[in-house]
Amino acid sequence: MSIIDPRTGEALTAPIDSDDTASAQQSAPAGGGSVRPEDVIIDLDASNIQQVLEASMQVPVLLDCWAPWCEPCKNLMPVLEKLAVEYGGAFLLAKLDVEANPEIAGQLGVRSVPDVKLVSQGGLVDSFQGALPEKEIREWLGRYFQAPADAPPSPEEQAEAALKAGDAATARETYQTLVSQYPEHYAYQVSLAKALVAEGRGEEARSVLDNLPPEERDAAPARGVRASIAFGEQALSHEEIAALGERDDSEAQFQRALRHVADGDYESGLEGLLALMKRDRAYGDDAARKTLLQVFDALGADHPLTVAYRRKLFALLY
């Protein structure tokens, strides 16, 4: 049996001669109950590829093409293994060592590793190359399979939740791990810098951002973190904000808004700055409007908050 690429109608793998006509292994019921790794994960080679391809007529097969020398493969494989078990038999995970099986790799059209192919009904459904982070793999699988109801949060979701809960240290440790696993996934480095800012480690955060490629360093997410660093250096500390007590003068209002922005609570900060403009436009030589514009630049022109508050600012001015 051959894997057929539906985009070209051509076989991705040549037929493999085999006297073994035994039926394909039955997989665990899709998405139901707990399964053992050995129920849904197999090592693929010339002795069983025929059965695996036949099995794809009954249950989708995820082919993980890897090599022992490939560091990204070592990061990807545990994620795929975890997801195969988590999805409870919705698909089989077949792992192919391309170094040990070069002929099969060639027949499959593998040019680099890691290379992951989704096969169903004997045809290629989709594929991706490279060690994608777990969150992106979940999104990719979500195109074809219903996610388990009890799916645990991804590391990215755990880090985001920790940061939102004020546990910046846990978020930072998670992002440090993700950065080491996926050094070219620059969004993790920006998130690491954000967590460092939340810990009050602005200089370390700035160093992380400075080491990004120019196109990432100048993009809106990194600019937003840089703004948080700058605003954090300008803003009063949380203790000093608390010491303001019930003060409601323009200086106190501005400092509270600036603190919100420094903490990444942009909406509260923008709302406070806009309110200050309405109340005391002359404060600090038009400091509220100037700071609003700085926040817009940091967030980026297409950010929903930028769009919404530019309209509010325009309505206030004109």
BAVEXSE-154742 format. One record per atom (N, C-alpha, C, O): x, y, z; residue in one letter. Coordinates in steps of 0.02 Angstrom, whole numbers, plus 50000, padded with zeros to 5 digits. Layout:
<lumlums>
XYZA
...
</lumlums>
This chain:
<lumlums>
500424994050000M
500005000050000M
500445006250000M
500965006250032M
500245011349965S
500625017549960S
500265023249994S
499645023449996S
500655027950021I
500365034150045I
500285038749986I
500765040249951I
499675041049974I
499535045249916I
499455052549937I
499075054149983I
499825056849904D
499765064049916D
499155066549876D
499175066549815D
498615068749911P
498015070849875P
498115077049833P
497715078549789P
498655080849846R
498775086949808R
499055085449739R
498955089249692R
499415079649733T
499725077949669T
499465071449640T
499545070149581T
499155067349682G
498925060849660G
499495055849654G
499385050249630G
500095057749675E
500665053249670E
500805049849736E
500645052449790E
501105043849731A
501265040049791A
501865043149825A
502365044849793A
501815043849892L
502385046249931L
502835040449950L
503415041549965L
502585034349948T
502985028649965T
502835023049916T
502265021849899T
503355019649894A
503265014049848A
502975008049885A
503095007349944A
502595003749850P
502324997749883P
502884993549912P
503414992849882P
502764990749970I
503254986550002I
503024979349997I
502474977650018I
503444975049968D
503274968049961D
503264964750029D
503724965750069D
502764960950043S
502714957350106S
502254951450098S
501724952050068S
502464945750126D
502044939850124D
501554939850182D
501094935650185D
501644944550226D
501224944750286D
500584948550269D
500604954650259D
500024945150265T
499384948350248T
498934948850309T
498324949550303T
499244948450368A
498844948850429A
498514955650433A
498764960550407A
497954955750465S
497584962050471S
497964967050515S
498364965150557S
497824973350504A
498154978650541A
497954978350614A
497424975950632A
498404980950656Q
498254981250727Q
497664985850739Q
497594991050708Q
497234983850785Q
496674988050804Q
496914993150855Q
497254991350903Q
496724999250845S
496915004450893S
496395004950948S
495855002150943S
496585008551000A
496105009751054A
495545014151028A
495655017850980A
494965013951058P
494405018151036P
494605025451036P
494915027851084P
494435028950983A
494635035950977A
494335040151032A
493725040251043A
494785043651068G
494575048551117G
494235045751178G
493945049551217G
494265039151188G
493895036551245G
494335032851294G
494745028851274G
494255034251358G
494595030651410G
495345031751410G
495605035451368G
495685028551458S
496405029251462S
496725023451424S
496465017851424S
497275024851392V
497625019651354V
498355019551377V
498605024351406V
498675013951365R
499375013251380R
499785015751321R
499555015251264R
500385018251332P
500795020551276P
500895015151223P
500875016651163P
500995008951245E
501105003551197E
500495002051154E
500554998651103E
499915004451175D
499305003451135D
499275008151075D
498955006551025D
499605013951079V
499525019051027V
500175021550998V
500175025850954V
500745018951022I
501395021250999I
501795015150975I
501865010251011I
502055015550913I
502445010050886I
503065012750851I
503065018450828I
503575008550847D
504165010150808D
504065007350738D
503895001450730D
504175011450689L
504035009550620L
504675007450584L
505195010650591L
504645001950547D
505194999750505D
504914995450448D
504304994950440D
505354992350410A
505134988550351A
504704982550370A
504314980150330A
504784980050432S
504414974050452S
503674975450466S
503274970750465S
503494981750478N
502794983050497N
502474988850460N
501904990550474N
502834991950412I
502534997750379I
501904995950341I
501434999950337I
501884989850312Q
501284987750276Q
500684987650323Q
500144990050305Q
500774984750382Q
500224984350430Q
500014991350454Q
499424992650465Q
500504995750463V
500345002450486V
499945006250434V
499465009750450V
500145005550371L
499775008950318L
499065006050311L
498595009750299L
499004999550321E
498344996550320E
497924998950379E
497324999950374E
498264999850436A
497915002350496A
497635009250485A
497135011150515A
497955013150441S
497725019950428S
497045020050394S
496715025250391S
496815014250367M
496145013750339M
495625013850394M
495035015450381M
495825012150455Q
495365011750512Q
495455017550561Q
494965020050589Q
496065019650570V
496215024950619V
496795029150591V
497265026250565V
496775035750596P
497325039850571P
497985038050604P
498015035950661P
498525038850565V
499195037450590V
499615043750585V
499635046950533V
499945045450640L
500395051150641L
501105048350635L
501345044850680L
501445049750579L
502115047350568L
502615052550592L
502625058250568L
503025050650641D
503545055050666D
504205052750639D
504485047650661D
504475056350589C
505105054650558C
505665058350594C
505675064550595C
506125054650624W
506625057650668W
507305054350655W
507365049550617W
507825057150688A
508495054250684A
508835054950752A
508705059850788A
509255050250770P
509585050450836P
510005056650848P
510075058850905P
510295059450794W
510735065250802W
510355071950804W
510655077150813W
509705071650795C
509295077650787C
509045080150855C
508615076950886C
509315085750879E
509115088350944E
508385090650945E
508035089050993E
508135094150893P
507425095950894P
506965089850897P
506425090150927P
507185084350866C
506785078150869C
506705075850941C
506175073250960C
507225076650981K
507205074451050K
506715078651091K
506435076251141K
506625084951071N
506125089151105N
505425087451082N
504955087751122N
505355085851018L
504685084650990L
504395077951010L
503795077551026L
504805072651011M
504535065951020M
504145065151086M
503605062351085M
504405067451143P
504025066651205P
503345070151203P
502865067851233P
503315075851168V
502675079451162V
502175075251122V
501595074651141V
502405072451065L
501965068351024L
501745062051062L
501165059951056L
502195059051100E
502025053151138E
501495054751191E
501025050951201E
501595060351225K
501105062451276K
500425063651244K
499905061551272K
500415066951186L
499775068451154L
499445062151127L
498825061651129L
499825057451102A
499535051251077A
499155047651132A
498605045051120A
499445047451191V
499105044351248V
498505048551270V
497965045951284V
498615055051273E
498085059551296E
497475059251251E
496905059651275E
497585058451185Y
497015058051138Y
496675051251138Y
496205050151100Y
496915046751178G
496565040451192G
496435036051132G
495905032851128G
496895035851084G
496795031451026G
496465034850967G
496285031450919G
496375041350969A
496105044850911A
496565044150851A
496345044450793A
497215043150864F
497695041750811F
498255037450839F
498375037350900F
498585033750795L
499185030050813L
499795034450800L
499805038350752L
500295033850842L
500935037350831L
501445032150808L
501615027550846L
501685032850747A
502185028250720A
502835032150712A
502865037050676A
503365029850746K
504005033350747K
504495029950699K
504635023950705K
504765033850652L
505225031250603L
505915034350612L
505995040350604L
506405030150628D
507105032250631D
507355032450559D
507485027150529D
507435038450530V
507615038950460V
508335036650447V
508505034550392V
508755037050498E
509445034750489E
509475027250483E
509875024550444E
509065023750522A
509045016450520A
508625013850461A
508695008050442A
508205018150434N
507745016050380N
507765021150323N
507255024250308N
508345022150291P
508395027350239P
507955026050179P
507715030850148P
507845019750160E
507435018450102E
506705020550114E
506395023650071E
506455018950173I
505765020950189I
505725028550192I
505235031450168I
506225031750222A
506225039050227A
506215042150157A
505865047050145A
506605039250111G
506615041750043G
505945040950009G
505715045349973G
505625035150020Q
504975033849990Q
504445038450018Q
503965040249983Q
504535040550080L
504055045150111L
504185052350093L
503795056850109L
504735053650058G
504895060450038G
505165064750094G
505105070850093G
505485061550144V
505765065350200V
506405068750178V
506875065350156V
506435075250184R
507025079150164R
507405081750225R
508015082650222R
507055082750280S
507385084950341S
506965082450400S
506385080650392S
507265082450458V
506915080150518V
506955085550572V
507425089550574V
506455085650616P
505865081250617P
505365082950562P
505275088750542P
505035077650538D
504515078250487D
503925074050510D
503995067950519D
503355077150520V
502775073650547V
502225073650494V
502045078950467V
501955067750479K
501455066950427K
500835063650456K
500895058650493K
500255066350441L
499625063350461L
499345059550403L
499205062350350L
499255052950412V
499005048550359V
498345045550379V
498265043150435V
497865045650334S
497205042750346S
496945039850281S
497015042850228S
496635033950285Q
496365030650225Q
496905029850172Q
496755030250112Q
497515028650193G
498065027550147G
498305033850112G
498735033350068G
498055039750131G
498255045950098G
498545050950146G
498385050950206G
498975055250121L
499275060550162L
498755066050173L
498505068950125L
498605067450235V
498125072650252V
498465079350263V
498245084550238V
499015079250300D
499365085450316D
500045083650344D
500185077750359D
500475088550351S
501145087350379S
501415093850406S
501185099250389S
501915093250449F
502295099150470F
503015097050481F
503165091250497F
503465101750473Q
504175100550483Q
504425104850541Q
504175110350553Q
504915102250576G
505195105950631G
504865104250697G
504315101450698G
505195105950751A
504935104550818A
504475110150841A
504695114850874A
503835109650823L
503365114650845L
503255114150921L
503295108750949L
503125119750954P
502955119551025P
502295115851036P
501885115250990P
502195113451096E
501595109451111E
500955113151095E
500485110151067E
500915119551111K
500305123251098K
500125123251024K
499545122451005K
500635124150981E
500505124250909E
500325117250883E
499925116650836E
500625112050912I
500445105250892I
499715103850910I
499355100850871I
499515105950969R
498815105050989R
498345108550940R
497825105850921R
498535114650920E
498115118350872E
498095114650805E
497575114350773E
498665111850785W
498695108150722W
498255101850725W
497875100450679W
498315098150780L
497895092250789L
497155094150792L
496725090250770L
497015100050819G
496325102250826G
495955103050760G
495345103350758G
496335103450704R
496015103750639R
495675097150621R
495215097050580R
495905091750651Y
495695085150630Y
495385080850685Y
495015076150671Y
495525082550748F
495285078550804F
494985083050857F
495205088750867F
494475080450890Q
494185084150946Q
494645083351006Q
494835077751024Q
494825088851036A
495285088551093A
494955084951152A
494355085651162A
495335081051189P
495055077651248P
494755082751297P
495035088151307P
494195080951326A
493855085651372A
494285087251432A
494245092751459A
494685082551453D
495095083451513D
495825084951495D
496285083451534D
495935087951437A
496615089451416A
496955094151465A
496665099251484A
497555092551487P
497905097051534P
498145103251498P
498225103151437P
498255108651533P
498495114751501P
499195113751473P
499595109951502P
499345117051419S
500015116651391S
500495120751435S
500265124751476S
501145119751427P
501625123751466P
501515131251456P
501575135151503P
501355133251395E
501235140351382E
500635142851422E
500655148251451E
500105138851424E
499505140751461E
499645141051536E
499395145351572E
500055136251560Q
500245136351630Q
500645142551648Q
500535145651700Q
501105144451604A
501505150451616A
501075156751615A
501165161151657A
500625157151567E
500175162951563E
499745163451625E
499635168951651E
499495157751649A
499075157751709A
499475159951770A
499225163651812A
500095157551774A
500525159451831A
500665166951831A
500655170151883A
500795169551771L
500935176751766L
500325180851785L
500385185951819L
499745178651763K
499125182151779K
498985181951854K
498695186551882K
499185176351885A
499065175551957A
499585178952000A
499555178852061A
500075182151967G
500595185652005G
501195181452022G
501635183652058G
501215175151997D
501775170752011D
502285171251954D
502345166751913D
502625176851952A
503085178251897A
503675173351896A
503925171751842A
503885170951954A
504455166451956A
504305159851921A
504725157251883A
503705157151933T
503515150951899T
503455151951824T
503675147751785T
503165157551804A
503105159151733A
503795159651701A
503915157151647A
504245163051736R
504925163951709R
505285157251701R
505615156051650R
505215152751750E
505535146251746E
505255142151687E
505635138751652E
504605142551677T
504295138951621T
504535141551554T
504705137751509T
504555148151548Y
504785151151485Y
505535149751473Y
505745148951416Y
505925149551526Q
506635147951518Q
506715140851489Q
507135139651446Q
506295136251513T
506315129351486T
506105129351413T
506425126051372T
505575133051397L
505335133251328L
505855136451282L
505945134251225L
506195141551306V
506715144851266V
507285140051251V
507545139951196V
507475136051302S
508025131251291S
507815125751242S
508235123151205S
507175123951243Q
506925118751198Q
506815121251127Q
506925117751078Q
506585127551122Y
506415130351057Y
506755137151049Y
506425142351050Y
507415137151040P
507795143451039P
507605148050982P
507725154050986P
507315145450928E
507135149650872E
506405151650873E
506165154950827E
506045149750925H
505355151950933H
505375158250976H
505315157951037H
505465163950943Y
505645170150978Y
505085172751023Y
505225176851067Y
504475170651011A
503925172951054A
504045170851127A
503845174351173A
504385165151137Y
504525162951205Y
505035167551239Y
504995168751299Y
505505170151199Q
505995174751228Q
505655181351248Q
505835184351299Q
505185183551208V
504815189551226V
504405188351289V
504375192651333V
504095182451294S
503705180851354S
504155180151415S
503955182051470S
504755177451405L
505235177051460L
505405184051485L
505435185251545L
505525188551438A
505675195551457A
505095198551496A
505205202251544A
504495197051474K
503895199651509K
503875197051581K
503705200851627K
504035190651590A
504025187851658A
504575190951700A
504485192151760A
505155192151670L
505705195451706L
505505202451729L
505665204551784L
505155206051685V
504915212751704V
504455212151764V
504495216251811V
504005207251763A
503545206351819A
503895204651884A
503635205951938A
504505201851879E
504905200351938E
505325206451960E
505675206152010E
505285211851921G
505685217551937G
506395217051912G
506845220451938G
506515212951861R
507185211751834R
507225214851764R
507335211351714R
507125221351762G
507075224751698G
507695224451656G
507645223751595G
508285224951686E
508905224751647E
509005217951614E
509235217551557E
508835212551650E
508885205851620E
508395205151562E
508555202151511E
507805207951572A
507295207751519A
507545211551458A
507465209251401A
507845217351469R
508095221351413R
508655217551375R
508695217851314R
509065213851413S
509605209951382S
509315204451338S
509575203151283S
508785201151361V
508455195951321V
508205198851256V
508305195951202V
507885204651260L
507605207851200L
508155210251153L
508075209951092L
508705212651181D
509255215151140D
509565209651098D
509855210951045D
509515203451120N
509825197851085N
509365194751032N
509555189851000N
508765197451023L
508315195050972L
508545197350903L
508895202350898L
508365193750850P
508495196250782P
508155203050772P
507645204350803P
508435207350730P
508165214150721P
507415214350707P
507065218550735P
507165209850664E
506465210050647E
506015208250706E
505445210650711E
506275204150752E
505895202450813E
505985207750866E
505515209350903E
506575210550868R
506735215650918R
506315221850908R
506135225250957R
506145223350845D
505775229450830D
505025228250821D
504645232950808D
504805222050829A
504095220450820A
503695222750881A
503975224050935A
503035223150872A
502605225850925A
502655222150991A
502685225451043A
502665215350994P
502705211951059P
503325213951099P
503275215251159P
503905214251066A
504515216251101A
504485223551121A
504705225451176A
504215227751077R
504145234951095R
503705235751156R
503825240051198R
503195231651160G
502745232151217G
503095230551283G
502985233851333G
503535225451282V
503905223751342V
504415229251358V
504515231051416V
504735231951306R
505195237451317R
504845243451349R
505115246851392R
504225244551326A
503835250051356A
503705248751429A
503735253251471A
503545242351444S
503415240551514S
504035241951557S
503985244251614S
504635240451529I
505255241751565I
505335249151577I
505475251451632I
505235253051523A
505315260351528A
504805263351575A
504965267451618A
504175261151568F
503665263751613F
503795261651685F
503665265451731F
504065255551693G
504215253251761G
504765257451793G
504755258451854G
505235259851752E
505765264051779E
505495270951797E
505765274251842E
504975273151762Q
504685279651776Q
504175279451833Q
504095284251871Q
503825273851837A
503255273451884A
503485272651956A
504045270351970A
503045274652001L
503165273352072L
503105265952085L
502775262252048L
503435263652138S
503385256652157S
502675255252183S
502295259852197S
502515248752190H
501855247052216H
501765249752288H
501215251752308H
502315249752326E
502275252352394E
502135259852394E
501745262352434E
502455263352348E
502355270652344E
501645272252319E
501335277152340E
501395267952273I
500705268952250I
500225267952308I
499745271752317I
500345262752348A
499915261452406A
499945267252455A
499445268952488A
500535270452460A
500615276052507A
500225282152485A
500125286752525A
500015282452422L
499615288052399L
498935288252433L
498605293452436L
498725282552458G
498095282152495G
497505284452454G
497395282052398G
497125289152481E
496515291552448E
496635297652403E
496165300652378E
497265299352394R
497405305252353R
497105304452283R
497155299252251R
496795309852260D
496455309552195D
496655315552151D
496285317352105D
497235318452165D
497465324052124D
497755321352059D
497815315352050D
497925325752014S
498155323751947S
498805319651950S
498885314851913S
499255321551995E
499885317852001E
499745310552022E
500035305951994E
499315309752072A
499145302952096A
498805298952040A
498945293052031A
498355302252004Q
497995298851951Q
498485296651896Q
498425291151869Q
498945301051879F
499435299351827F
499885293551849F
500005288951811F
500115293751911Q
500555288551936Q
500215281751939Q
500515276651925Q
499575281751958R
499205275351959R
499135272551888R
499225266551877R
498985276851841A
498925274651771A
499595271951745A
499615266851711A
500125275451761L
500785273451739L
500975266651769L
501285262551736L
500785265551832R
500925259151865R
500545253551831R
500815248051821R
499925254751812H
499525249751776H
499875247851710H
499935241951693H
500105252851674V
500435251551610V
501075247551622V
501215242851586V
501465249451672A
502085245951687A
501965238651705A
502375234351691A
501395237351736D
501215230551756D
500905226551699D
500745220651707D
500815229751641G
500515226251585G
499765226451584G
499445223351542G
499465230051632D
498735230851633D
498575237051591D
498395242351617D
498635236251525Y
498605241951481Y
497915245251480Y
497875251351477Y
497395241251483E
496725244251479E
496595248851538E
496335254351529E
496775246651598S
496675250951657S
497105257251652S
496895262751670S
497725256351626G
498165262051619G
497905267051568G
497905273051580G
497675264551511L
497405268951459L
496785272551484L
496685278451470L
496365269051520E
495755272051546E
495935277651595E
495615282951595E
496435276451637G
496645281551685G
496945287651651G
496815293251671G
497335286551600L
497645292151563L
497115296151527L
497155302351525L
496625292751497L
496095296251463L
495675300451512L
495485306051497L
495545297551571A
495175301151621A
495555307351645A
495255312651658A
496215306751650L
496625312451670L
496605317851617L
496595323751633L
496605315951553M
496555320851500M
495905324851506M
495905330951497M
495365321351521K
494725324751527K
494725329551587K
494425334851584K
495075327551638R
495065331351701R
495565337151701R
495415342651723R
496175335751675D
496715340751681D
497195339951622D
497735337151628D
496985342651565R
497365341851504R
498065344951511R
498535342451479R
498145350051550A
498775353651555A
499285350051600A
499865351851600A
499055344951638Y
499505341751686Y
500155339251652Y
500125335751600Y
500725341051681G
501365338551658G
501515340051585G
501815335951550G
501295345851563D
501405347751493D
501105342551446D
501425339951400D
500465341051459D
500085336351417D
500355329151424D
500375325451375D
500575327251484A
500895320751496A
500425314951481A
500645309751457A
499775315751496A
499315310251486A
499265308451412A
499285302551393A
499185313551369R
499125312151297R
499775309251270R
499755304451230R
500335311951290K
500985309551266K
501085302151286K
501355298151248K
500885300551347T
500965293651371T
500485288951335T
500665283251319T
499885291351321L
499425287351281L
499735285451214L
499695279651193L
500045290351181L
500355289051116L
500935284151122L
501035280051077L
501305284451177Q
501855279751188Q
501585272651197Q
501875267851172Q
501035272051232V
500735265451241V
500475262751175V
500555256851160V
500155266951135F
499915264851069F
500495262151027F
500435256950995F
501055265651029D
501635263550990D
501895256851015D
502095252450976D
501885255951081A
502135249751110A
501675243851092A
501925238351077A
501035244951094L
500565239551080L
500535237951006L
500405232250987L
500655242850963G
500595241850891G
499935244550866G
499435244550901G
499945246950804A
499355250350776A
498745245850771A
498175248350773A
498845239250764D
498275234650753D
498015231650818D
497525227950816D
498325233150874H
498095230250937H
497395232850952H
497265238850944H
496935228550975P
496255230750989P
496215236651037P
495795241051028P
496645236851087L
496635242451134L
496855248951100L
496585254251113L
497355248351057T
497575254251020T
497015257050977T
496885263050977T
496675252550941V
496125254650897V
495575257950938V
495335263350919V
495385254750994A
494825257351034A
494995264051066A
494585268651066A
495595264651094Y
495765270751131Y
495995276351085Y
495975282151105Y
496225274851025R
496345280250977R
495685283650960R
495655289850954R
495155279650952R
494495282550938R
494265286950996R
494005292450985R
494375284451057K
494165288351116K
494575294851120K
494315300151137K
495215294251105L
495645300251108L
495435305251054L
495405311251067L
495285302750994F
495065307150940F
494415310750958F
494325316650946F
493945306850988A
493305309751008A
493395315151061A
493045320151062A
493875313951106L
494005318851159L
494325325251131L
494165330751154L
494765324351083L
495135330151056L
494715334251007L
494785340351003L
494265330750970Y
493925334150916Y
493165333750922Y
492815336450880Y
</lumlums>
